[in-house]
Amino acid sequence: GIAADEARAREFAEGSPSVATALNPVLGYEEAASIAKQALAERTSIRQVVIERGHVDSGKVSLEELDRLLDVMEMTR
């Protein structure tokens, strides 16, 4: 039969710019949208862009909170 490739599906979901909307309450709409655009342009993850922009170092969001916000499996429940 046909079986889903869970790892590949997760990659697609995590690579979607729409995942950045989960950051709106923490970083605001404009910054979340800008992060999504940068991640798409650079073909990198939303998580990586958030870290590169210094939002973790500045204390705006912890790594734990970032991972929780960007957990696509949790978003689908």
N, C-alpha and C positions, 0 to 999 in steps of 0.2 A: 504494500500500500504506500500511500504518500505520507511522508513524515515532515513536520516542520523543522527547519534548522534554527533552533532557538537562539544560538549565538549570532548567527547572521541577521536574524530579525531584530535582535537587540542593537546590533551595529547600525542598522538602518534607522531605527527609532531614535537612538542617541545622536545620530548625525543630522537629524531633522532640526532646522532652525526654530520650528514651533516649540521645541522643548524649552527654549529660553523664556517663554512666557511665565514659567514657574518662578523666574527670578524677579518678576514685577514687584511683588510686595517688599522685597529686600533691597533691590537696586533701582527700582523705578522703570517705567515703561521705556523711556528714551534710551537709557543705558542698556537695558535688556535687548532692545531692538538692535542697537549698535553692536552689541556682542554677537548677536545672531548673524548679522551681516558680515562681520569680520570672520567669524568661524566658517561661514560658507565660502567667502572669498579665499581664505587661506587653507581650506579643506582640513580644518582641525576641529577639535571638540569645543563645545560651549564651555565645558569645565576648564579646559586649558586656557581659553581666552580670559575667563574670569580670573584665573590665577595670574596670568601674565599682566593683566591690568591692575594688579595689586589689591584687589578687593578682599582677598584672604589676609594678606599682610597688614592691611589697614584695619582689619577687624570688622569690616562690614558684614562678612559672612565667614563662618568657620568651614573647614574642609568637611566636617561631619554634616553640617547643615547643607552645604553645597551638594554633597552626595545624596542627601535625603531629598532635596528639592528636584534634582535631576534624575531621580530613580524612575525610569520609564515603566518598569514593572508595577511600581506603586501607582503611577498615574493612570494605569489601565484598570485599576480595581475600583 
